[in-house]
Amino acid sequence: MKTILLSLCFCLSYLLTQAQKSPIFQAVYPIGENPSIGYKSNMYPKKEKILFEANPILRMPIYNTIRRGLMNAEQGTVGSTLYINFKPQFRMYNDVSKPVRMPSYRISILGYQQLIRLPEFNNSKEQFLAFAVESGHYSNGPSRSAFSSEFEDGSTESKALYQTITDQSNLSDMLNRKDGNFSTNYTEVYLKYKLILDLNEDTYIPNSDAYLQLGYNRYHNRLLFLANLGGYTEEDIKIFGKNRFYIDLGYMKRIQEITFFNQKLKIDRFQVDLKTEIINKPHPYVNPFRMDLTGTLYFQNDVGIFLSGIYGHDNYNYRFVDKGKQIFVGITFDIFPPMEIK
C-alpha cells in the first residue's frame, strides 16, 4: 500500500505540472476545491502522526462551455458545465505496518455549475455570479465499527457500543482509526459572487479580483435522494450531524515581474483564501467550527505553492471528531485561473 500511495503522489505532482497541456484540465470550474499535495502537521498527535496528504481531485466534464463563454461580451449566462467529480483524500501516517488508514472517497455522481455575467459594478467593474450543485457518495471503505475494530459495523454489538457514548465521551480516543467505517450520501449547493477589481486594458485578463462564496452540505441516506445505497446509520448521524454551512472569502492580485539573483521568476499572482465551515448540531465533543487561511503563489502555468493555517475540526472522514490546529504546505493547481474576459 505504501508503494501504491507514493506512486499516486508522484503521478499527481506530474499531472499538476503538466495540467495546462491536458484537454480535461483546460475545462475550468468557477466553484470547487483545487487538487493539492503536501505536508500536513498533526491535529491529534496522541493517536497519529501525519507524513503528508494528497488530494488528487479529478473532474471529468460531460460538457464545459465556461472558458469559451467568457469571450462573449453579452450579459446573462456565460457558460455552464456538467461533470462527474472524484475527490479522494489520502494521508500517509508514520506507521510502518499500515501507513494508509481510513482514506476518503467522495464521488459526485452528478455535478453542475453555471456562470452568469452581471451588469457592471459602478459602470466599470465586471462582476459574475456562479452556482454549483453536486450530489454523490462519501465513504472510506472499511467495514468495522467506527469505535471498535472487534465488531462489524451495524451489528448488534456495534449498536450496543454506541449506547455507551455520552455527551462527555472523548470520541478521539474512542475512534477506530484502523478499519472503522464512515459512510454517507450528500448533496452540496454553492453560490459564489466574484468582482473583477482591476481588468488589464490590453490583455483583458484580471489584475485583481475578490469573491464571496456561500455553501450548504446535506448528508442524506439515499443516493441522489433516490436509491437506498451507501447511507449512514442512525447511530453515526447523531454524532456527525446532517448539515454543514460554508462561508469563503478570497482575494487575488497579479504580481509584477520579480527578479531573484538576476533571474526572472515566473510567478504570476498571489491568492489569499479564508474558508469557514460550521457543522450544525454534532456530538458535544466535536468542535463544530473549522477555519482555513491559505496563501498561494501561482506560477504562469497555474501551478501554485501554498501555505495553510487550520483551526477547528479535522476534515478527513470520521476524524472530524479530532480538533486542534494544523499547518498544510505543498503544491496545487488552479481550476479557475484569471483568463481573458470580453
N, C-alpha and C positions, 0 to 999 in steps of 0.2 A: 504493500500500500504506500509506503514511503516513496518508493521509486516512481509509482504512478503519479503521486501528487507533485513530486519535483518536476517530472516531465510536463505535467499540466501547467505548472507555474512558468516554466521556461517557454512553453508554447504561447502562453498568454503574453509574456513580455515581448516575444517576437511579433505577435499579432498587433500589439499596441504600437510598435514602431513602424509597422507596415500597413496600418489601418487605412491610411489615405489612398492606398492603391486598390483596395477591395471595393467592388460594387456594393456589397452589403453594408459596409461601413460608410459609404457615401450617402446612404439614406440617413437623414437627420431626424431627430426627435426632440421637440421643444421641452418635453417633460420626461424625467426618468433619471435613474442613477447612472453614473459613469462606471465602466469597468475599472478595477484597481487591483494592485498587488503591493504588499509591503509588510514592514514590521509593525506589530501591534503589541503594546505593553499589556500587562496582566491586570484585569479588573478584579479577579478573585484569586490571588496567588496562593491562598491557603490550599486550594484544590488543584490548580492547573497553572502551567507556565507556557505562554504562547510563544512560538518561534516566529511565525508570520501568518498572514491571512491573504487569501486570494478570492477575488470576486469577478470571475470571467463572464460577465453578463453578455448574452447573445440575443439580439433581436432579429428575427427572420421576417422581413417585410413581405406581405402579400401584395401590397402596393404602397407607394410613398411618393406624394406629389408636393411635399413641402418646400424642398430646395428650389424646384422649378417655379413654384408659386410665388416665392419671394421676389422673383424678377418681374412680377405683374404689378404695375403701379396702382391698380384699382383697389378701392376699399372693399371690405367684405371678406369672404372666405379666401385665404391664401392657398391652403392645401390641407390634405389630411393623409392619414396612414392607418392601415390595418395590418396587424402583425401578430406573431407568436413570440412570447418573451420567456427566456430561460435564464433564471438568476440563481445559480448555485453559489454557495458560500462555504469556503474551506478554510480550516485552521489546522496548522501543524503544531503539535504540542511537544514539549521536551519530555518525551516518554519513549523509551527505546522499543518496548514491546508493541505498542499500538499508538502510533503518532497521530492518527486521524480518528476523532471521536465525534459522533453525532453531527455529521455535516448537515448543511441546509440545502434543500432543493425547492425552489419556488418557480413554478411553471404557470405562466399566464396563457391559458388556452385561447383567450380572446383579449386582444389589446387594440384600442382605437384612440387616435389623437386627431385633433383639428386645431389649426392655427388661423386666427382671424385678425385682419388689419383694421384697427380702429381709426377714426378721424384723428388728424394730427393734434398733438397737445400744444396749446398756445400757438397754433398755426405754424409750428416749426419743427416739432419733435415727433418722430414716428413712435407709435405705440401698438402693442399687439396683445391679444388675449388668446390663451391656449387652454384646451380642455382635454382631459385624458380619462379613460376608464379601462381597467384591467381586471380580469377575473380568472381565478385558477386554483391551484392546489399548492400547499406549503407543508412540507414534512421533512423528516430527517432519515427515514429508512428503518431503524431498529424496531424490534417488536416487544421488548420487555417493558415492564412498568417504569414510569418516569421516576419513581422514587425507590425502586428496588430491582436489582438485576436477578433476583430469585424468582420473580413471578412474571407470567405473561401479561402483557397489557390487556386490560378488560376482563381479566379473570376475577373470580370471587375473592381470592387472596389480595389482588391488587386493589380492588374496590374497598376492601376492609382496611387496607393500609391508609387510604385517603381519609378514612373516618378518624384516624388518629391525628390528622393535621389540624392545628388550631390557629387562631389569629396570631399567636406568639411563636409559632414554629419557624425555625431558621431553614428556609427552603433551599438555600445554597448548600448547606451542609447535608441536607437530605437527598439532593438531586442525584439520580443515577446518570453519571456522565459517561459511562461506558457504552451502554446499549439501551438507554431509556427512550421510549417512543415520544415523538412530537408530531402531531398531525392536525391539520385543519384545512378547510377551504376558505377562500377570501375573495372580496371584491374591493378595489380601491378606486376612488374618484378624486381627481385633482383639477384645480383651476389656477392658472398662472397668468399674471399680468407682467409684461415686460415693457419698459420705457427706454427708448434709444436716446441717451443724453447728448451724444455728440456723433454725428454722421459725417464721415470723411467726404468732402465735396468732390474729390477726384475719383475715388475708388468706390464710393457708395457703401463702404464697409464701416460698421460702427467703431468709433474710437472708444466709446464707453457706454455702458448701459446698466440698468438696475432692474431687479424683479422682486415680486412678492408672489408666493405660492401657498395655497391652502389645500389641504388634503384630508381625506377621510377613508379609513380602512375598516371594513366589517368582516369579522370572522363568522362563517356560517357553516352549517353541517352538510348541506347538499352542494355538490359540484355544479357551478353555474346556476345555483338555486333550483336545479332540476334533478340530477342523479344522486342517489344515496350512496356516494362513494367518497372515501378518504376524509371523512369528517372527524370531529373531535368527540371525546367522551364528556359526559356531563360533569365528571369529577375534574377534568382538566379545564374546561371552560370557566369554571368558577374561580380558578386560580389566575388564568391569564386574561380573562375579560374578552368581551366581544368587539369592543370599539376602540379605535385609535385615531387621534387627531394630529394633524401636522401643520406647522407654520414655518415657512422657509423664506429667508431674505438673501439677496445676493447682489454683488457689485462687480463689474468688470471694467478694466482700464487697459488700453493698449500702451505698450512701452516703446519709448523712442530707442533708437539703436544704442546698444551697450557694447563698450569695448573693454576687454579684460586682458591685460598683458599683450596689448596691441592686436588682439584677436576679437573679431566681431562675433558676439554671441547671437544665436538665432532665437532669442527669447522674444515672443510676440506680445504677451499680455499677462496680467495677473488677475486672479479672481478671488474674492472672499465670499464665503457662504456661511450662513448661520441657520442650522436646521434644528427644529424643536419637535419632539414627539411627546404626546400625552396619552397614557393608557387610562381608559375610563373604568373605574371600579375593579382593579385587580385584587389579588390577595393582599392583606395589610402589610405583609413583609416586603412586597415588591415596591420599588420606587417607581411611581407612575411617570416620572419626568425623565426625559433624555435630551441633551443638547450637544450638538456637534458644531464646532467652529473650525472651519477649514480655510487655509490659504494655499493657492495653487499658482505656480509659474508655468505657463504654457509656452511651448516652442511653436515654430511656424507650421509644423506638421500635426498640431493639435494634441500631441503627447505632452503630459504635464508632470511636474514633481509637486507633491502635496504634503502638507503637514496638518494634522487634525488634533484638536484637543477635545476630549469627550468627557461628559459628566452625566451620571444618571444610571439607568438600567442598561444592560447589555442588549444587543440586537441579534444574537446568534441562537436561533430556535429557542429551546426551553431555558437557555441561560439568561433569559430576560429576568429571571429571579435574582441574578447577580447584580450588584450595584457598586458604583465607585467611580474611579477616574481612569482614563486611558489616553495614550498617545498613539497615533497611527500615522506612519510616514511611508511614502512609496511613490509609485508611478501610476498614472491614469490616462484616460483618453476622453476628449470632449465630444459628446454625442450631439451637441448643438452649438458649434463654434460660430464666431462672427462671420457673416457672409454677405455677399452683395445684395443690397436691398434697392429695388427700383419701383 
